[in-house]
Amino acid sequence: RREESVWGELGQAPLARATGYLAELAELAPATAPGGDLKCQVAWYAAEGHKVDDLALRAIAAATTNSARDAVCKALKGIYDPWLDAVARAFQTAAIVGYNGEVGLDVAAGTCVVFVDALRFDLAQRLAKRLAALDVSVSPRLAAFPTVTPTGQPAVAPVATRFGAGQAFDAADPEGRSVKGQVFRSALAEAGVQYLDWKASEVGDVNKIGWTQTNTIDALGHDHGHSLVDMLDQQIDLVAERIQSLLVSGWRRVVVVTDHGFIMPASAALKVNLPLAVTEGDAARKPRVARLKAGAVKPDFPILPWTWDSSI
């Protein structure tokens, strides 16, 4: 009732709004994680599972003060975090035997590829709603593994077949150089793909293939934690604006791709310790993944092959 009152209309009932999101979340979140193989889980998450993640973000965002946000997070710890943990574990179990990250992007001339770093699937659905006046479709795809940008970004480029395995988690060009920065732009240019600067709102030749990118959501997620929720809608609006400007400028089709997304439970994630002796050194260790040393005793953690070299 309070959410529908004059106070709610004035934005002065944040906890009432948050409670509405929490109620929807509690109704949607199943008691147990979905079973089945990876294909079934991907289909389930694309159809239903992502809605739970989105409601958690919306509940946190609705709470505009520290005390209100603390109250919402305490509630999420009881209804969202257990669901998220169960879903993640079920996905890991299926992934160990069936994960095959996709590489490459087949697009025709007249298409501009928009890379949005860390655009989680539920955020992609928000973006699709912003573009509802257009002909929009959203489809899931298994990211290159591990889901870090040096591995994942080259995998969704329309020139991915030119790349192979490099150092640490980096894809490499035929000369062995890590595919990032100017090396990545040169690879695009050699394949006839235009690199269009995001900040300059470059449009390019609409009769060729284009590539433009933004990493703002990723940067905000790393730097701000839960405060990311306060900035998400603005960033999604900016992505929608960029897409619309490309289409108005004459591009016939825009394809939006990403490399990974953030999992944002209310409580801190479970921390485990991986001995340095079993990894390829500090350069091959990140907070959520490590490259294992050949011949080392395998740790009791989920292990998957690197998309750019299945022997690693």
CORKAMO-V476537 format. One record per residue. N is the residue number from 1. SS is DSSP state (2 for helix, 1 for strand, 0 for the rest). OMEGA is omega in degrees with one decimal (none if undefined). D_FIRST is the distance of its C-alpha to the first C-alpha in Angstrom with 2 decimals. Layout:
n->N ss->SS omega->OMEGA d_first->D_FIRST
n->N ss->SS omega->OMEGA d_first->D_FIRST
//
This chain:
n->1 ss->0 omega->-176.7 d_first->0.00
n->2 ss->2 omega->179.4 d_first->3.79
n->3 ss->2 omega->-178.5 d_first->5.43
n->4 ss->2 omega->-179.1 d_first->5.29
n->5 ss->0 omega->177.8 d_first->6.34
n->6 ss->2 omega->178.7 d_first->10.09
n->7 ss->2 omega->177.3 d_first->10.25
n->8 ss->2 omega->179.9 d_first->8.95
n->9 ss->2 omega->179.6 d_first->11.49
n->10 ss->0 omega->-179.4 d_first->14.02
n->11 ss->0 omega->-176.9 d_first->13.78
n->12 ss->0 omega->177.6 d_first->13.10
n->13 ss->0 omega->-174.2 d_first->10.29
n->14 ss->2 omega->-178.7 d_first->12.66
n->15 ss->2 omega->176.1 d_first->11.91
n->16 ss->2 omega->178.0 d_first->8.28
n->17 ss->2 omega->179.1 d_first->10.14
n->18 ss->2 omega->179.3 d_first->12.96
n->19 ss->2 omega->176.6 d_first->11.23
n->20 ss->2 omega->177.5 d_first->10.43
n->21 ss->2 omega->179.8 d_first->14.14
n->22 ss->2 omega->179.5 d_first->15.26
n->23 ss->2 omega->176.3 d_first->13.83
n->24 ss->2 omega->-179.2 d_first->15.69
n->25 ss->2 omega->-178.6 d_first->18.65
n->26 ss->2 omega->179.4 d_first->18.92
n->27 ss->2 omega->-176.9 d_first->19.03
n->28 ss->2 omega->-175.1 d_first->21.61
n->29 ss->0 omega->179.9 d_first->23.83
n->30 ss->0 omega->-179.1 d_first->26.57
n->31 ss->0 omega->178.7 d_first->27.96
n->32 ss->0 omega->178.8 d_first->31.23
n->33 ss->0 omega->178.6 d_first->32.56
n->34 ss->0 omega->176.4 d_first->34.14
n->35 ss->0 omega->175.9 d_first->37.83
n->36 ss->0 omega->-177.0 d_first->40.63
n->37 ss->0 omega->-175.0 d_first->42.69
n->38 ss->2 omega->-179.6 d_first->41.71
n->39 ss->2 omega->179.1 d_first->41.52
n->40 ss->2 omega->-178.9 d_first->38.96
n->41 ss->2 omega->177.6 d_first->36.81
n->42 ss->2 omega->179.6 d_first->36.98
n->43 ss->2 omega->179.3 d_first->35.99
n->44 ss->2 omega->-177.9 d_first->33.04
n->45 ss->2 omega->-179.9 d_first->31.80
n->46 ss->2 omega->-177.8 d_first->32.25
n->47 ss->2 omega->-172.1 d_first->30.32
n->48 ss->2 omega->-170.7 d_first->27.51
n->49 ss->2 omega->-177.5 d_first->28.10
n->50 ss->2 omega->-179.1 d_first->27.52
n->51 ss->2 omega->179.5 d_first->23.87
n->52 ss->2 omega->177.3 d_first->23.25
n->53 ss->2 omega->-178.8 d_first->25.07
n->54 ss->2 omega->179.6 d_first->23.15
n->55 ss->2 omega->177.2 d_first->19.72
n->56 ss->2 omega->177.9 d_first->21.18
n->57 ss->2 omega->-178.8 d_first->22.30
n->58 ss->2 omega->179.0 d_first->19.03
n->59 ss->2 omega->178.7 d_first->17.20
n->60 ss->2 omega->-178.4 d_first->20.00
n->61 ss->2 omega->-178.7 d_first->19.98
n->62 ss->2 omega->-179.5 d_first->16.31
n->63 ss->0 omega->-169.2 d_first->17.31
n->64 ss->0 omega->176.3 d_first->19.40
n->65 ss->0 omega->-179.3 d_first->21.02
n->66 ss->2 omega->-178.2 d_first->23.45
n->67 ss->2 omega->178.7 d_first->21.60
n->68 ss->2 omega->179.6 d_first->18.31
n->69 ss->2 omega->177.2 d_first->20.51
n->70 ss->2 omega->179.0 d_first->22.41
n->71 ss->2 omega->178.8 d_first->19.42
n->72 ss->2 omega->-179.1 d_first->18.45
n->73 ss->2 omega->176.4 d_first->22.15
n->74 ss->2 omega->177.2 d_first->22.45
n->75 ss->2 omega->-179.9 d_first->19.86
n->76 ss->2 omega->178.1 d_first->21.69
n->77 ss->2 omega->-179.1 d_first->24.95
n->78 ss->2 omega->-175.0 d_first->23.96
n->79 ss->2 omega->-177.4 d_first->22.65
n->80 ss->0 omega->-175.4 d_first->24.04
n->81 ss->2 omega->177.8 d_first->27.37
n->82 ss->2 omega->177.4 d_first->28.86
n->83 ss->2 omega->-179.2 d_first->28.08
n->84 ss->2 omega->179.2 d_first->29.60
n->85 ss->2 omega->-178.9 d_first->32.62
n->86 ss->2 omega->179.5 d_first->33.25
n->87 ss->2 omega->-179.5 d_first->33.02
n->88 ss->2 omega->-179.4 d_first->35.34
n->89 ss->2 omega->178.1 d_first->37.84
n->90 ss->2 omega->179.3 d_first->37.96
n->91 ss->2 omega->178.4 d_first->38.53
n->92 ss->2 omega->-178.9 d_first->41.25
n->93 ss->2 omega->179.3 d_first->42.98
n->94 ss->2 omega->-176.1 d_first->43.15
n->95 ss->2 omega->-177.1 d_first->44.10
n->96 ss->2 omega->-178.2 d_first->47.12
n->97 ss->2 omega->-173.1 d_first->48.85
n->98 ss->2 omega->-175.7 d_first->47.55
n->99 ss->0 omega->178.8 d_first->46.40
n->100 ss->0 omega->-177.5 d_first->48.24
n->101 ss->0 omega->-177.3 d_first->46.88
n->102 ss->0 omega->-179.8 d_first->47.47
n->103 ss->0 omega->176.7 d_first->49.83
n->104 ss->0 omega->179.0 d_first->50.56
n->105 ss->0 omega->-176.8 d_first->48.96
n->106 ss->0 omega->179.7 d_first->50.75
n->107 ss->0 omega->-178.1 d_first->49.95
n->108 ss->0 omega->174.8 d_first->52.01
n->109 ss->0 omega->-176.1 d_first->53.26
n->110 ss->0 omega->-179.8 d_first->50.73
n->111 ss->1 omega->172.5 d_first->48.00
n->112 ss->1 omega->178.3 d_first->46.42
n->113 ss->1 omega->179.3 d_first->44.97
n->114 ss->1 omega->179.3 d_first->42.05
n->115 ss->1 omega->179.0 d_first->41.81
n->116 ss->1 omega->-178.0 d_first->38.52
n->117 ss->0 omega->175.9 d_first->39.04
n->118 ss->0 omega->177.3 d_first->36.27
n->119 ss->0 omega->-179.3 d_first->34.21
n->120 ss->0 omega->-172.3 d_first->32.52
n->121 ss->2 omega->179.0 d_first->31.84
n->122 ss->2 omega->176.2 d_first->28.06
n->123 ss->2 omega->175.4 d_first->28.84
n->124 ss->2 omega->177.2 d_first->31.31
n->125 ss->2 omega->175.6 d_first->28.62
n->126 ss->2 omega->179.4 d_first->26.63
n->127 ss->2 omega->179.7 d_first->29.95
n->128 ss->2 omega->178.8 d_first->30.58
n->129 ss->2 omega->177.2 d_first->27.36
n->130 ss->2 omega->-175.0 d_first->28.57
n->131 ss->0 omega->-173.1 d_first->31.79
n->132 ss->0 omega->179.9 d_first->30.44
n->133 ss->0 omega->179.7 d_first->32.76
n->134 ss->0 omega->175.3 d_first->35.69
n->135 ss->0 omega->-171.9 d_first->37.17
n->136 ss->0 omega->171.3 d_first->35.57
n->137 ss->0 omega->179.1 d_first->35.93
n->138 ss->0 omega->179.9 d_first->34.97
n->139 ss->0 omega->179.9 d_first->37.14
n->140 ss->0 omega->177.3 d_first->37.55
n->141 ss->0 omega->178.2 d_first->40.82
n->142 ss->0 omega->-178.4 d_first->42.14
n->143 ss->0 omega->171.7 d_first->42.78
n->144 ss->0 omega->-176.4 d_first->46.20
n->145 ss->0 omega->0.2 d_first->46.43
n->146 ss->0 omega->-174.3 d_first->45.92
n->147 ss->0 omega->172.0 d_first->42.89
n->148 ss->0 omega->-172.0 d_first->44.16
n->149 ss->2 omega->179.8 d_first->44.86
n->150 ss->2 omega->175.1 d_first->48.71
n->151 ss->2 omega->-170.0 d_first->48.61
n->152 ss->2 omega->-178.2 d_first->45.69
n->153 ss->2 omega->178.7 d_first->46.18
n->154 ss->2 omega->-176.9 d_first->49.77
n->155 ss->2 omega->-179.6 d_first->48.77
n->156 ss->0 omega->177.1 d_first->46.57
n->157 ss->0 omega->-179.8 d_first->49.14
n->158 ss->0 omega->177.2 d_first->51.18
n->159 ss->0 omega->-172.2 d_first->54.29
n->160 ss->2 omega->-178.2 d_first->53.40
n->161 ss->2 omega->178.6 d_first->56.55
n->162 ss->2 omega->-171.5 d_first->58.59
n->163 ss->0 omega->176.5 d_first->57.14
n->164 ss->1 omega->-176.5 d_first->57.97
n->165 ss->1 omega->175.8 d_first->57.54
n->166 ss->0 omega->-179.9 d_first->58.03
n->167 ss->0 omega->177.7 d_first->57.56
n->168 ss->0 omega->179.5 d_first->54.63
n->169 ss->0 omega->-175.2 d_first->51.74
n->170 ss->0 omega->165.8 d_first->53.07
n->171 ss->1 omega->-176.8 d_first->54.16
n->172 ss->1 omega->175.8 d_first->57.59
n->173 ss->0 omega->-177.5 d_first->59.60
n->174 ss->0 omega->178.8 d_first->63.11
n->175 ss->0 omega->177.9 d_first->64.60
n->176 ss->0 omega->-179.6 d_first->62.47
n->177 ss->0 omega->178.5 d_first->60.33
n->178 ss->1 omega->-176.5 d_first->56.63
n->179 ss->0 omega->176.5 d_first->54.54
n->180 ss->0 omega->177.6 d_first->52.54
n->181 ss->2 omega->-175.6 d_first->52.84
n->182 ss->2 omega->177.9 d_first->55.97
n->183 ss->2 omega->178.6 d_first->57.21
n->184 ss->2 omega->-179.7 d_first->54.15
n->185 ss->2 omega->179.2 d_first->54.56
n->186 ss->2 omega->178.5 d_first->58.25
n->187 ss->2 omega->176.4 d_first->57.57
n->188 ss->2 omega->-177.5 d_first->55.25
n->189 ss->2 omega->-179.6 d_first->57.89
n->190 ss->2 omega->179.0 d_first->60.68
n->191 ss->0 omega->178.8 d_first->58.74
n->192 ss->0 omega->177.9 d_first->58.16
n->193 ss->1 omega->-178.6 d_first->54.46
n->194 ss->1 omega->172.8 d_first->53.43
n->195 ss->1 omega->-176.0 d_first->51.44
n->196 ss->0 omega->-177.2 d_first->49.12
n->197 ss->0 omega->-176.4 d_first->47.95
n->198 ss->0 omega->-175.3 d_first->44.15
n->199 ss->0 omega->179.5 d_first->44.14
n->200 ss->0 omega->-179.3 d_first->46.83
n->201 ss->0 omega->179.7 d_first->44.99
n->202 ss->0 omega->-177.3 d_first->48.27
n->203 ss->0 omega->178.2 d_first->48.55
n->204 ss->0 omega->-179.9 d_first->52.03
n->205 ss->0 omega->-173.6 d_first->53.97
n->206 ss->0 omega->178.9 d_first->51.55
n->207 ss->0 omega->178.7 d_first->54.31
n->208 ss->0 omega->174.3 d_first->54.50
n->209 ss->1 omega->-179.0 d_first->52.02
n->210 ss->1 omega->176.0 d_first->49.81
n->211 ss->1 omega->174.1 d_first->47.95
n->212 ss->1 omega->-171.4 d_first->45.48
n->213 ss->1 omega->174.1 d_first->43.35
n->214 ss->1 omega->178.7 d_first->40.74
n->215 ss->0 omega->-173.6 d_first->40.06
n->216 ss->2 omega->-179.9 d_first->37.39
n->217 ss->2 omega->178.8 d_first->34.54
n->218 ss->2 omega->-178.9 d_first->37.02
n->219 ss->2 omega->179.2 d_first->38.13
n->220 ss->2 omega->179.5 d_first->34.64
n->221 ss->2 omega->179.2 d_first->33.81
n->222 ss->2 omega->-171.8 d_first->36.96
n->223 ss->2 omega->-168.5 d_first->36.58
n->224 ss->2 omega->178.2 d_first->32.91
n->225 ss->2 omega->-177.7 d_first->31.43
n->226 ss->2 omega->179.7 d_first->27.63
n->227 ss->2 omega->174.9 d_first->27.71
n->228 ss->2 omega->-176.0 d_first->28.80
n->229 ss->2 omega->-178.2 d_first->25.17
n->230 ss->2 omega->-174.4 d_first->24.93
n->231 ss->0 omega->-172.7 d_first->27.89
n->232 ss->2 omega->-174.9 d_first->27.60
n->233 ss->2 omega->177.6 d_first->26.08
n->234 ss->2 omega->-179.9 d_first->28.66
n->235 ss->2 omega->178.6 d_first->31.43
n->236 ss->2 omega->175.5 d_first->30.40
n->237 ss->2 omega->-179.9 d_first->30.35
n->238 ss->2 omega->176.8 d_first->33.88
n->239 ss->2 omega->178.5 d_first->35.06
n->240 ss->2 omega->178.7 d_first->33.78
n->241 ss->2 omega->179.7 d_first->35.59
n->242 ss->2 omega->179.7 d_first->38.76
n->243 ss->2 omega->-179.2 d_first->38.69
n->244 ss->2 omega->-179.8 d_first->38.26
n->245 ss->2 omega->177.4 d_first->41.09
n->246 ss->2 omega->-179.7 d_first->43.36
n->247 ss->2 omega->178.1 d_first->42.83
n->248 ss->2 omega->-178.1 d_first->43.36
n->249 ss->0 omega->174.6 d_first->46.54
n->250 ss->0 omega->175.1 d_first->47.93
n->251 ss->0 omega->-175.5 d_first->47.05
n->252 ss->0 omega->-176.7 d_first->46.70
n->253 ss->1 omega->175.0 d_first->44.50
n->254 ss->1 omega->177.3 d_first->42.47
n->255 ss->1 omega->-179.4 d_first->42.01
n->256 ss->1 omega->-179.4 d_first->39.54
n->257 ss->1 omega->178.3 d_first->40.54
n->258 ss->0 omega->-178.7 d_first->39.75
n->259 ss->0 omega->-177.0 d_first->41.28
n->260 ss->0 omega->172.4 d_first->38.46
n->261 ss->0 omega->178.7 d_first->34.89
n->262 ss->0 omega->166.7 d_first->33.31
n->263 ss->0 omega->-173.6 d_first->31.79
n->264 ss->0 omega->176.1 d_first->29.20
n->265 ss->0 omega->179.5 d_first->28.20
n->266 ss->0 omega->179.4 d_first->26.27
n->267 ss->0 omega->-178.9 d_first->29.44
n->268 ss->0 omega->179.4 d_first->32.98
n->269 ss->0 omega->176.9 d_first->34.91
n->270 ss->0 omega->-179.9 d_first->37.66
n->271 ss->0 omega->175.4 d_first->40.89
n->272 ss->0 omega->-178.3 d_first->44.25
n->273 ss->0 omega->178.8 d_first->47.72
n->274 ss->0 omega->-178.2 d_first->50.19
n->275 ss->0 omega->-179.7 d_first->53.78
n->276 ss->2 omega->-175.9 d_first->55.37
n->277 ss->2 omega->-176.9 d_first->58.50
n->278 ss->2 omega->-179.0 d_first->56.96
n->279 ss->1 omega->-177.0 d_first->55.75
n->280 ss->0 omega->179.5 d_first->57.64
n->281 ss->0 omega->-174.8 d_first->57.13
n->282 ss->2 omega->-177.6 d_first->54.51
n->283 ss->2 omega->-178.2 d_first->54.34
n->284 ss->2 omega->177.9 d_first->53.28
n->285 ss->1 omega->172.9 d_first->50.41
n->286 ss->1 omega->-177.1 d_first->46.85
n->287 ss->0 omega->-176.0 d_first->43.82
n->288 ss->0 omega->-179.0 d_first->42.85
n->289 ss->1 omega->175.7 d_first->46.14
n->290 ss->1 omega->177.2 d_first->49.89
n->291 ss->0 omega->-173.1 d_first->53.04
n->292 ss->1 omega->179.1 d_first->55.19
n->293 ss->0 omega->179.5 d_first->58.87
n->294 ss->0 omega->177.3 d_first->61.22
n->295 ss->0 omega->-179.8 d_first->62.75
n->296 ss->0 omega->176.7 d_first->60.40
n->297 ss->0 omega->-176.3 d_first->58.99
n->298 ss->0 omega->177.9 d_first->55.67
n->299 ss->0 omega->-177.7 d_first->52.72
n->300 ss->0 omega->176.9 d_first->50.30
n->301 ss->0 omega->175.5 d_first->47.57
n->302 ss->0 omega->-177.8 d_first->46.56
n->303 ss->0 omega->178.1 d_first->49.33
n->304 ss->0 omega->177.3 d_first->49.37
n->305 ss->0 omega->175.3 d_first->52.04
n->306 ss->1 omega->-177.1 d_first->51.81
n->307 ss->0 omega->-176.9 d_first->51.29
n->308 ss->0 omega->176.0 d_first->54.19
n->309 ss->1 omega->-172.9 d_first->56.58
n->310 ss->0 omega->178.2 d_first->55.90
n->311 ss->0 omega->-179.1 d_first->58.55
n->312 ss->0 omega->none d_first->56.38
//
